[in-house]
Amino acid sequence: MIEPFPLIDVSGAPFERGFQHGNLAEKRIRAGVAHYMAQLKKLSLTPNEVKQLVEEYLPVMEAFDANHVKEMRGIAQGSGLPFEDIVLLNARTEILKLGERPHLRKLLTEQGADGCTGLMVLPEASERRTLIHALNWDWKRDCVDSSIVLRIRNDDGPDILTFTEAGTLARAGLNAAGVAITGNYLECDRDYSQVGVPISLVRRKVLENEHLALAMHAVCTTQKSASSNMMVSHAAGIGINFECAPNEAFQILPERGLMVHANHWINVPARIKLLEKGIAAMPDTLYRDTRVRMLLEPKVGAITVDDVKAALFDELLSPWSVCRPPRLNTAGVMTATVAMVVMQPEAGIMEVAPLPALNRHFTTYRLGAQVDVGEKKSHADIRVQ
């Protein structure tokens, strides 16, 4: 059986909780650092050059939120790793300023991109009249050994529960105020034409906000280096999908309470204004979202958590499917659906299954209690007809 992702509990001031994160997740942080450093060696960057790049980029991150940088310093000290290694985990691509270094951009592009299929089921579309927010995270298969669930007891905001790579601040998650976020890869011709805030920090900022309006403000107005799709929802029954170019955000609203997104631009003004560049690396994006929508639309008004899982487990056209088994991508990199994350923000619950194409066992993580270690829910019986 594939082991569940460990729960890392942290609390206190930014540096203190970072130190706890680094200390408790050291092994997985080191695995992630080793993985990405091996890639950086292919770029012929020396450690001093990497350090210089981090120092050049640091003011951008500090201007956005100095506490994020303090937390990363804590992670570095707690794990015993150099500070620049932790910053690279959180902002690897942005730090390389690819717009100014086209040779690095080409090399990184050749390594492939993460995929993802995200969805929101608003209360009016669900059987229990509660929000369901979920994601299949498609990325490098090795990341199953370097990811965690991080629970943050916050002194200056709502508590946070996030599935993320160890050593990073956030990926998919929810908070005690009912806000939730997932993210999908997007690419366009504006990427890396400006220096902006790393996407991981934007996602963390969303989860730090008690008010949905301010969470969405962070997504819409923050200048970024790269494109990203971000779904932001609230347990009260509001959800908006934001297709974000570096300097502009395009909204997509759920239809009949259902929103599904893969890795290509959908918003019509966005498709007119931007040049789509993600399909070349992820051609299955063209039907993954459509497939999930086809499976769930007949059940609108009575969609359950198990229905959402069944749709995200879909194996049609495998290995180029919604649920991706380990396989080489178009760049020759071994990728997989690393995790399926299913959140119920009203209850403060996150269920996560590692490598779901090979494993249908979920572990339930809660904002208000310990992880349900003895409640690893098996969904081996779920099959999509």
Buried (B, 14 or more C-beta within 10 A) or exposed (E): EEEBBBBBBBEBBBBBBBBBBBBBBBEBBBBBBEBBBEBBEEBEBEEEEBBEBBEEBBEBBEEBBEBBBBBBBBBBBBBEBBBBBBBBBBBBBBBBBBBEBEEBBEBBBEBBBBBBBBBBBBBEBBBBEBBBBBBBBBBBBBBBBBBBBBBBEBEEBBBBBBBBBBBBBBBBBBBBBBBBBBBBBBBBEBBBBBBBBBBBBBBBBBBBBBEBEEBBBBBBEBBBBBBBBBBBBBBBBBBBBBBBBBEBBBEBEBEEBBBBBBBBBBBEEBBEBBEBBBBEBBEBBEBBBEBBBBBBBEBBEEBBBBBBBBBBBBBBEEBBBBBBBBBEBEEEBEBBBBBBBBBBBBBBBBBBBBBBBBBBBBBBBBBEEEBBEEEBBEBEEBEBE
